[in-house]
Amino acid sequence: MTRVTFSATVWRWSGDAAWFFVTLPEEKVAEVRLHRLSSGPARAGGMVKVRASIGGVEWITSLFSTKNGDYLLPLKAEVRRRAGLVAGDEIVLTLELLQ
């Protein structure tokens, strides 16, 4: 099991819908890519299934791969509400990379 812990800033996508994300730091992207390559067939769109944790809030979701090679972690409204998060917050996350 691979765990990745990092700090990131919550940001809001400026499109039509109110989606909130954090971007994985560049130094953590290599760990995610290595895990993805070693865990069997790739998921659609380069997604990586994770168990995410912010403080006491834990949920299962997927990291999304972007065209420029970054990974984004979506933060649904329920997660933001339970963790008390808003755009601009600096948070510490732990991700368990799943198969």
ABEGO torsion letter per residue (X at the ends): XBBBBBBBBBBBBABABBBBBBBBBAAAAAAAAAAAAAAEBBBBGGBBBBBBBBEABBBBBBBBBBAAGBBBBBBBAAAAAAAGBBBGBBBBBBBBBBX
